[in-house]
């Protein structure tokens, strides 16, 4: 039985965790922004060795005693302990994804560009070939690393005192079982809605019904290429700046926010946020490509950026950098889904057919939430399986049932989020849907243009991740977090079209 740690030791570990996270985020920023081909985690783990020791994790676990901050630090230490065992695999996966080259006919395509290339490809046969090559490279180069990592994590979880990885995260307070129940209800209650809306969506996007669509067609449809003219690359950043200005935020004047706009060959094409020092240095990385998906990614990451940049420096490490990630994901989604809001589209883009595009976006939302419901159910089974290699057909079954489109069997290992992060996304979607409804009721449909709404957001952002998403929603609206709110959001957009 581990002995509880002294408060002095806990304070030292909290400060060390802040530095550890900052170094990890900076390394990720340098690698994924194309400034480093390598992804060097080992030296960072070595510099913060105490955070990843078994005795530290067990000592923090014995010190929780109902204290949320201590529980968050305990969760972080357990993740660090497990991550230390698989850092080499994480480094190697990132390096392979950055350096692998796929030969597709006479064309050579970097691995990370295969999906963007597939999404931009009009020819169906070529899309299928690109998908096949991606799967081949995944099976040949990545899956052995994924498999070894998960087997090590499962083996080491027992030393942390949990019967399974799922039980470990239940012990941290994640409402996995309640959320799984909500997921099953959501899937059942939106089944016919998805079949009808999904069929219309794919017929209008790629000319195929839901029963005919393959995963490479779905990627093309979700890309939304038919809407590209309404979402040009050169208007992405100005639209974001104008939206923030309406809320009383001058993006260029934020001294703690850096915009990385540089063109680099290996820069990840998707925008991302690197909260290197919260709130003192937050980097928003952008490589504008244009098109609705690129706009959505930029606004999503801008939501993270503003949340971290406005977080109070007076909060503890646990409240600034740890806590319930459904909170920051919820703020990211609140901004992301502005790009499918008819009132915002009319104000910022003068886009034609705004309600039609809103229905397009709502159908995508329904698709991704149903997919994540299935992912969470799969991950709960996966992390209690005796032989994870036997889970490949179950992955295909669960995701096929949810989306009516068969996923790539090769992704049964890679399509898993560490720490049940899928549950954070699901709760964030509910948080966003319910908070958006509140903002519209309080400030009107064009809430995003009101300084008063911006003042409220800044006040809430300052709380960092001290409250959970459930607590934040209850404090603001009086409501309980419900995944069913996403279905209501979708139905409203479809009805308006």
VOGU-3710 file (C-alpha; in Angstrom, 3 decimals, decimal comma):
1> xxxxxxxxxx> 0,000/0,000/0,000  1,527/3,319/-1,092  1,938/6,108/1,418  0,306/9,496/0,717  2,686/12,245/-0,394  3,389/15,371/1,603  1,858/18,623/0,337  5,329/19,953/-0,467  5,952/16,963/-2,747  2,591/17,420/-4,446
11> xxxxxxxxxx> 3,327/21,097/-5,088  6,718/20,209/-6,601  5,108/17,622/-8,886  2,448/20,126/-9,950  5,115/22,653/-10,975  7,080/19,953/-12,774  3,950/18,862/-14,657  3,547/22,404/-15,993  7,075/22,359/-17,408  6,697/18,815/-18,752
21> xxxxxxxxxx> 3,529/19,691/-20,655  5,102/22,852/-22,029  8,068/20,927/-23,390  5,829/18,249/-24,912  3,657/20,906/-26,577  6,685/22,761/-27,914  8,146/19,559/-29,356  4,797/18,756/-30,985  4,629/22,295/-32,350  8,112/22,119/-33,894
31> xxxxxxxxxx> 7,466/18,695/-35,440  3,952/19,160/-36,778  4,634/22,702/-38,006  7,352/21,221/-40,237  10,334/22,719/-38,393  11,655/19,292/-37,264  11,416/15,934/-39,010  12,138/14,146/-35,744  9,790/13,954/-32,773  12,018/13,667/-29,729
41> xxxxxxxxxx> 10,088/12,712/-26,624  12,693/10,652/-24,784  14,823/13,620/-23,610  11,711/15,335/-22,249  10,681/12,249/-20,301  14,219/11,945/-18,948  14,223/15,552/-17,708  10,962/14,945/-15,843  11,711/11,408/-14,735  10,004/11,666/-11,354
51> xxxxxxxxxx> 6,634/12,365/-12,982  6,747/9,033/-14,796  7,790/6,780/-11,907  5,463/4,125/-10,526  6,007/5,240/-6,932  4,960/8,784/-7,863  1,713/7,609/-9,458  0,900/5,318/-6,545  1,760/7,988/-3,998  -0,467/10,522/-5,698
61> xxxxxxxxxx> -3,259/7,947/-5,875  -2,986/7,456/-2,120  -3,143/11,243/-1,644  -6,359/12,011/-3,543  -8,782/11,848/-0,582  -11,570/13,475/-2,618  -9,434/16,430/-3,734  -10,025/17,126/-7,441  -6,696/18,852/-8,065  -4,844/15,886/-6,613
71> xxxxxxxxxx> -6,945/13,496/-8,667  -6,043/15,379/-11,847  -2,357/15,211/-10,958  -2,714/11,507/-10,197  -4,325/10,936/-13,609  -1,532/12,893/-15,246  1,151/10,881/-13,420  -0,477/7,583/-14,415  -0,607/8,712/-18,040  3,036/9,764/-17,788
81> xxxxxxxxxx> 4,008/6,422/-16,272  2,311/4,542/-19,109  3,501/6,997/-21,762  7,099/6,579/-20,672  6,956/2,914/-21,708  5,726/3,690/-25,222  7,443/6,988/-26,020  9,752/5,253/-28,511  6,750/3,923/-30,418  5,112/7,367/-30,402
91> xxxxxxxxxx> 8,311/8,935/-31,730  8,663/6,310/-34,437  5,024/6,571/-35,553  5,320/10,357/-35,881  8,603/10,095/-37,791  7,189/7,485/-40,173  4,079/9,547/-40,800  6,343/12,506/-41,596  8,753/10,619/-43,870  6,899/7,738/-45,538
101> xxxxxxxxxx> 6,311/8,240/-49,248  3,501/6,472/-51,071  3,900/5,505/-54,718  0,550/5,870/-56,480  1,023/5,280/-60,175  3,641/7,779/-61,348  2,998/10,020/-58,351  4,887/10,101/-55,044  2,783/11,363/-52,141  3,900/11,950/-48,528
111> xxxxxxxxxx> 1,952/9,744/-46,117  0,404/12,699/-44,284  -0,877/14,089/-47,562  -2,645/10,880/-48,638  -5,900/11,750/-46,903  -5,986/15,382/-48,140  -5,099/14,098/-51,612  -7,895/11,507/-51,439  -10,407/14,101/-50,291  -9,519/16,333/-53,234
121> xxxxxxxxxx> -9,605/13,540/-55,827  -12,641/13,533/-58,127  -11,994/10,134/-59,727  -13,505/7,355/-57,629  -11,074/4,641/-58,737  -8,113/6,843/-57,838  -9,659/7,543/-54,426  -9,956/3,814/-53,841  -6,312/3,305/-54,793  -5,144/6,093/-52,476
131> xxxxxxxxxx> -7,102/4,522/-49,628  -5,643/1,088/-50,389  -2,087/2,464/-50,363  -2,697/4,236/-47,053  -3,976/0,998/-45,540  -1,017/-0,970/-46,893  1,459/1,470/-45,361  -0,456/1,439/-42,082  -0,371/-2,352/-41,898  3,263/-2,611/-42,980
141> xxxxxxxxxx> 4,849/0,176/-40,955  2,555/1,433/-38,193  0,385/-1,346/-36,786  3,207/-3,333/-35,225  4,174/-0,188/-33,301  0,558/0,480/-32,271  0,124/-3,133/-31,175  3,287/-3,249/-29,090  2,344/0,043/-27,432  -1,135/-1,076/-26,405
151> xxxxxxxxxx> 0,091/-4,436/-25,144  2,669/-2,708/-22,949  0,115/-0,202/-21,661  -2,340/-2,967/-20,773  0,363/-4,940/-18,992  1,587/-1,952/-16,983  -1,914/-0,777/-16,032  -2,136/-3,595/-13,497  0,837/-2,163/-11,609  -1,185/1,026/-11,126
161> xxxxxxxxxx> -3,757/-0,974/-9,187  -6,499/-1,194/-11,825  -8,009/-4,348/-13,277  -8,051/-2,805/-16,762  -7,252/0,411/-18,611  -10,975/1,172/-18,643  -11,185/0,700/-14,858  -8,179/2,983/-14,396  -9,995/5,835/-16,147  -13,247/5,122/-14,331
171> xxxxxxxxxx> -11,212/5,663/-11,168  -10,224/9,120/-12,427  -13,876/10,085/-12,526  -14,573/9,795/-16,258  -18,308/8,988/-16,639  -17,598/6,269/-19,190  -20,520/3,979/-18,391  -23,140/6,731/-18,200  -21,826/8,127/-21,470  -21,865/4,679/-23,090
181> xxxxxxxxxx> -25,547/4,416/-22,154  -26,179/7,808/-23,740  -24,277/6,678/-26,846  -26,457/3,595/-27,260  -29,581/5,732/-26,904  -28,244/8,330/-29,345  -27,466/5,659/-31,948  -30,910/4,087/-31,596  -32,815/7,382/-31,609  -30,975/8,874/-34,616
191> xxxxxxxxxx> -30,821/5,706/-36,738  -33,587/6,649/-39,162  -32,527/10,300/-39,099  -29,018/9,307/-40,241  -30,299/6,909/-42,882  -32,460/9,621/-44,439  -30,124/12,600/-44,017  -27,007/10,573/-44,835  -28,532/9,265/-48,035  -29,398/12,805/-49,195
201> xxxxxxxxxx> -25,961/14,035/-48,179  -23,998/11,457/-50,155  -26,273/11,614/-53,202  -25,809/15,370/-53,416  -22,041/15,200/-52,753  -20,798/12,151/-54,663  -23,869/10,871/-56,489  -24,138/7,668/-54,433  -26,712/6,546/-51,898  -25,802/5,612/-48,345
211> xxxxxxxxxx> -25,910/1,916/-49,212  -23,442/2,409/-52,083  -20,866/4,663/-50,444  -17,415/3,352/-49,540  -15,103/5,011/-47,046  -13,074/6,712/-49,799  -16,302/8,240/-51,127  -17,250/9,390/-47,633  -13,945/11,228/-47,232  -14,562/13,048/-50,508
221> xxxxxxxxxx> -18,131/13,942/-49,511  -17,083/15,263/-46,120  -14,468/17,402/-47,836  -17,405/19,401/-49,276  -15,574/20,369/-52,462  -18,773/21,668/-54,047  -18,722/24,486/-51,467  -15,096/25,534/-52,048  -15,989/28,751/-53,837  -17,784/29,949/-50,709
231> xxxxxxxxxx> -14,754/29,232/-48,482  -11,622/30,610/-50,187  -8,241/30,270/-48,490  -7,464/33,986/-48,600  -10,552/34,868/-46,529  -10,027/32,365/-43,695  -7,871/34,445/-41,396  -9,691/37,756/-42,091  -13,016/36,072/-41,256  -11,601/34,763/-37,992
241> xxxxxxxxxx> -10,147/38,147/-37,091  -13,438/39,913/-37,857  -15,421/37,377/-35,817  -13,147/37,833/-32,821  -13,274/41,612/-33,243  -17,083/41,507/-33,019  -16,648/39,744/-29,671  -14,172/42,405/-28,521  -10,944/40,471/-29,195  -8,086/41,841/-31,333
251> xxxxxxxxxx> -6,238/38,712/-32,462  -3,157/40,529/-33,752  -2,835/42,531/-30,539  -2,822/39,465/-28,264  0,766/39,390/-27,059  0,405/35,850/-25,723  -0,875/34,471/-29,055  1,477/33,636/-31,919  0,261/33,028/-35,457  2,437/30,588/-37,407
261> xxxxxxxxxx> 1,608/31,326/-41,049  4,886/30,113/-42,585  4,849/27,749/-45,556  6,938/24,619/-44,896  7,008/21,365/-46,929  6,285/19,071/-43,955  3,887/21,372/-42,149  0,709/19,566/-41,155  -1,994/20,851/-43,539  -4,560/20,967/-40,723
271> xxxxxxxxxx> -4,559/23,958/-38,379  -3,637/23,190/-34,777  -3,106/24,923/-31,448  0,021/24,481/-29,313  -0,590/25,769/-25,757  3,108/25,848/-24,868  2,690/28,035/-21,765  -0,876/28,660/-20,598  -1,753/31,510/-20,788  1,577/33,143/-21,695
281> xxxxxxxxxx> 2,420/31,507/-25,033  -0,239/29,922/-27,221  0,591/29,210/-30,880  -2,069/28,929/-33,594  -0,568/27,094/-36,571  -2,197/27,656/-39,955  -1,541/26,406/-43,485  -4,572/27,737/-45,370  -5,845/25,375/-48,054  -9,388/26,667/-48,401
291> xxxxxxxxxx> -12,639/24,762/-48,459  -15,164/24,285/-45,659  -13,234/21,586/-43,792  -10,135/23,791/-43,612  -12,208/26,709/-42,313  -13,776/24,473/-39,679  -10,347/23,259/-38,542  -9,051/26,821/-38,245  -12,038/28,020/-36,227  -11,884/24,910/-34,014
301> xxxxxxxxxx> -8,246/25,545/-33,164  -8,940/29,249/-32,690  -11,488/28,262/-30,032  -8,757/26,356/-28,193  -6,383/29,274/-28,654  -8,707/31,876/-27,154  -9,657/29,601/-24,270  -6,020/28,971/-23,302  -4,978/32,585/-23,954  -7,700/33,920/-21,640
311> xxxxxxxxxx> -7,176/31,346/-18,881  -6,291/33,033/-15,606  -2,610/32,789/-14,738  -3,624/32,624/-11,076  -5,028/29,110/-11,496  -3,023/26,046/-10,545  -1,370/23,787/-13,128  -4,164/21,287/-12,635  -6,787/23,959/-13,350  -4,971/25,583/-16,283
321> xxxxxxxxxx> -3,503/22,570/-18,078  -5,248/19,440/-16,837  -8,896/19,095/-15,819  -11,822/18,121/-18,030  -10,796/18,394/-21,681  -14,452/18,424/-22,705  -14,303/22,075/-21,651  -11,629/23,205/-24,124  -13,056/20,937/-26,827  -16,449/22,513/-26,222
331> xxxxxxxxxx> -15,041/26,011/-26,721  -13,294/24,809/-29,880  -16,537/23,377/-31,232  -18,455/26,550/-30,414  -16,183/28,403/-32,836  -15,943/25,568/-35,373  -19,699/25,367/-35,850  -19,979/29,085/-36,507  -18,882/28,140/-40,013  -22,141/26,193/-40,462
341> xxxxxxxxxx> -24,378/28,804/-38,821  -26,638/30,546/-41,378  -26,554/33,858/-39,485  -22,745/33,818/-39,320  -22,444/32,804/-42,985  -24,670/35,691/-44,032  -22,619/38,134/-41,943  -19,111/36,985/-42,798  -19,242/35,340/-46,228  -22,441/36,388/-47,957
351> xxxxxxxxxx> -22,552/32,724/-48,909  -25,299/31,524/-51,183  -27,731/28,926/-49,818  -26,681/29,306/-46,136  -29,464/27,071/-44,841  -28,545/24,386/-47,344  -24,931/24,504/-46,188  -26,076/24,449/-42,565  -27,952/21,224/-43,334  -24,786/19,875/-44,968
361> xxxxxxxxxx> -22,842/20,710/-41,798  -25,516/19,247/-39,519  -25,436/15,973/-41,441  -21,664/15,845/-41,059  -22,075/16,505/-37,348  -24,558/13,663/-37,053  -22,169/11,354/-38,905  -19,165/12,174/-36,715  -21,062/11,976/-33,420  -22,545/8,608/-34,369
371> xxxxxxxxxx> -19,053/7,481/-35,334  -17,632/8,597/-31,987  -20,439/6,892/-30,117  -19,362/3,663/-31,794  -15,701/4,468/-31,127  -16,289/4,849/-27,401  -18,238/1,592/-27,240  -15,434/-0,100/-29,177  -12,700/1,331/-26,960  -14,462/0,147/-23,805
381> xxxxxxxxxx> -14,470/-3,388/-25,223  -10,962/-3,077/-26,669  -9,409/-2,056/-23,361  -10,839/-5,080/-21,565  -10,088/-7,636/-24,307  -7,671/-10,477/-23,547  -6,397/-10,421/-27,135  -6,703/-7,039/-28,809  -5,792/-8,476/-32,222  -9,142/-10,283/-32,146
391> xxxxxxxxxx> -10,899/-6,903/-32,006  -10,386/-6,061/-35,673  -13,775/-7,468/-36,830  -15,528/-5,875/-33,864  -14,151/-2,481/-34,878  -15,560/-2,933/-38,369  -18,901/-4,151/-37,012  -19,510/-1,338/-34,530  -18,462/1,499/-36,829  -20,300/0,028/-39,808
401> xxxxxxxxxx> -23,494/-0,243/-37,765  -23,202/3,383/-36,685  -22,269/5,004/-39,993  -23,506/2,410/-42,531  -20,036/2,694/-44,108  -17,353/0,095/-43,495  -14,158/1,494/-41,925  -10,676/0,316/-42,875  -9,899/-2,812/-40,816  -6,268/-1,645/-40,687
411> xxxxxxxxxx> -7,353/1,258/-38,441  -8,551/-0,934/-35,579  -5,437/-0,004/-33,569  -4,656/3,522/-34,748  -8,232/4,802/-34,493  -8,108/4,788/-30,693  -7,696/7,873/-28,536  -5,376/7,754/-25,519  -7,118/8,194/-22,199  -10,600/7,685/-23,669
421> xxxxxxxxxx> -10,386/11,086/-25,326  -13,366/10,070/-27,457  -15,468/10,554/-24,336  -14,221/14,149/-24,029  -15,256/14,877/-27,619  -18,703/13,391/-27,082  -19,332/15,436/-23,960  -17,965/18,517/-25,747  -20,480/18,103/-28,571  -23,274/18,052/-26,011
431> xxxxxxxxxx> -21,772/21,047/-24,165  -21,532/23,047/-27,403  -25,086/22,279/-28,511  -26,570/23,283/-25,161  -24,384/26,356/-24,656  -25,071/27,573/-28,203  -28,808/27,316/-27,554  -28,345/29,397/-24,396  -26,283/32,065/-26,193  -28,890/32,363/-28,930
441> xxxxxxxxxx> -31,676/32,711/-26,371  -29,770/35,332/-24,364  -28,149/37,384/-27,144  -30,089/36,441/-30,299  -29,211/34,275/-33,300  -26,281/36,579/-34,091  -24,827/36,184/-30,572  -21,334/35,976/-32,080  -21,580/39,640/-33,109  -22,340/40,963/-29,614
451> xxxxxxxxxx> -19,705/42,441/-27,301  -21,793/41,280/-24,338  -21,472/37,685/-25,535  -17,722/38,176/-25,885  -17,540/39,459/-22,314  -19,359/36,366/-21,069  -17,045/34,078/-23,033  -13,925/35,769/-21,658  -15,292/35,438/-18,143  -15,880/31,723/-18,660
461> xxxxxxxxxx> -12,561/31,179/-20,448  -10,740/32,685/-17,471  -11,886/29,664/-15,457  -9,574/27,490/-17,559  -10,460/23,873/-16,843  -11,173/24,320/-13,165  -14,851/23,383/-13,594  -15,930/20,312/-15,544  -18,075/20,752/-18,632  -21,045/19,494/-16,609
471> xxxxxxxxxx> -20,446/22,067/-13,864  -19,853/24,909/-16,305  -23,021/24,159/-18,224  -25,047/23,839/-15,035  -23,693/27,116/-13,662  -24,463/29,013/-16,876  -27,703/27,389/-18,030  -28,944/25,229/-15,168  -28,988/22,223/-17,489  -27,526/18,719/-17,307
481> xxxxxxxxxx> -25,123/17,657/-20,061  -27,116/15,521/-22,529  -25,879/14,026/-25,787  -29,455/14,130/-27,060  -29,020/17,918/-27,433  -26,826/17,238/-30,479  -29,711/15,461/-32,185  -31,951/18,462/-31,487  -29,326/20,757/-33,033  -29,164/18,560/-36,141
491> xxxxxxx> -32,945/18,322/-36,553  -33,288/22,092/-36,328  -30,740/22,685/-39,111  -32,262/20,007/-41,361  -35,769/21,377/-40,875  -34,660/24,920/-41,781  -33,247/23,709/-45,094
//
